Structures are given as structure tokens and as C-alpha cells.
Amino acid sequence: MGLHLNRYLYGIVFPYFGFAVLFLGCLYVIPPLSFFRRAGGEIVLAYGLGMLPVLGAYLVQVNDLTRRVYLVSLPLIAATGLWIWMEKLANRAIDS
């Protein structure tokens, strides 16, 4: 789907967003980094699930990245980070 949508954009910017999301997912799961075990894991996942999909969708629809889209993606980043943090707190009693 991304390659099909890339036909209407200038350059090959859109696949970079897809590769960035996949790379962040690999950083979160694959050893030796395994960010899900570290303190910064929530930040990596919040950017991967919050900001990059919003930026990619905006890029496809408008064919440009402006300052406005970064501001629009901030609440989604915060909500994703809080969701992950609450999941870790809920599973903390189960893990102990």
C-alpha cells in the first residue's frame, strides 16, 4: 500500500517512514537493546506508534510536512506513552 501511495509523492520519502516504524519496532523487541526492558522503551514505542504514523498519513494526504503536524501528533505521543506506562503498572503485580 505504501509503494502504491508513494507514486503520488515527490521522491521516495514515504517508504522511509515505514522503515522507521519497523526499525523502532525491532529496537523495542530484538536483543541486545530490547527497549521493552529499559526505561526509555516507552518513549521509543510512543514515537513508533504515535508520531510516525501521523506524519506518514499527513505526508500522503498533503504531500508536505509542516510544523502543524508535529504539534498535532504530540497528544497522540503522550496518550500512547501513558497507555504503555499504565499497562506496565497493571502487569507489575502479575510479574512479581
C-alpha positions in Angstrom: 0.0 0.0 0.0 2.8 2.4 0.8 4.5 1.8 -2.5 1.2 2.5 -4.3 0.8 5.7 -2.3 4.4 6.7 -3.0 3.6 7.1 -6.7 1.8 10.3 -6.0 4.6 11.8 -3.9 7.7 13.6 -4.9 10.8 11.4 -4.2 10.8 8.3 -2.0 10.1 9.8 1.4 7.0 7.7 2.3 8.9 4.3 2.5 11.3 5.9 4.9 8.5 6.3 7.4 7.5 2.7 7.0 11.1 1.5 7.5 11.5 3.9 10.5 8.4 2.3 12.2 9.7 -1.2 11.5 13.2 -0.2 12.8 11.6 1.2 16.0 9.7 -2.0 16.5 12.9 -4.0 16.1 14.6 -1.8 18.6 11.8 -2.4 21.1 11.9 -6.2 20.8 15.1 -7.6 19.4 18.1 -8.1 21.8 20.7 -6.8 22.7 18.8 -3.5 23.0 15.4 -4.7 24.0 13.9 -1.4 24.9 10.9 -3.0 26.5 13.1 -3.9 29.4 14.6 -0.4 29.7 13.4 2.9 31.0 13.4 4.5 27.5 11.3 1.8 25.9 8.0 3.7 26.4 9.5 6.7 24.5 10.6 4.5 21.6 7.2 2.9 21.3 5.3 6.1 21.7 7.2 7.6 18.8 6.8 4.5 16.7 3.1 4.1 17.4 2.2 7.8 17.8 4.2 10.2 15.8 5.5 8.3 12.8 2.1 7.0 11.6 0.6 10.5 11.9 3.5 12.0 10.0 3.2 9.4 7.3 -0.6 9.9 6.9 -0.2 13.6 6.7 2.6 13.3 4.2 0.5 11.2 1.9 -2.5 13.5 2.2 -0.8 16.9 1.9 2.5 15.9 0.3 4.4 18.1 2.8 5.5 18.1 6.4 4.8 21.3 8.3 5.2 22.4 11.9 1.5 21.9 12.5 1.6 18.1 12.0 4.3 17.8 14.7 2.0 19.7 17.1 -1.0 17.6 16.2 1.0 14.3 16.9 2.1 15.4 20.4 -1.2 14.4 22.1 -1.1 11.0 20.4 2.5 10.5 21.6 1.5 11.4 25.2 -1.5 9.2 25.1 0.5 6.2 23.8 3.2 6.8 26.4 0.7 6.9 29.2 -1.1 3.8 27.9 2.1 1.8 27.8 3.1 3.1 31.3 -0.3 2.1 32.7 -0.1 -1.4 31.1 3.3 -1.8 32.8 1.9 -0.8 36.1 -1.1 -3.2 35.7 1.2 -6.1 34.9 3.7 -5.3 37.6 1.7 -7.2 40.2 1.4 -10.2 37.9 5.2 -10.3 37.2 6.2 -10.2 40.9 
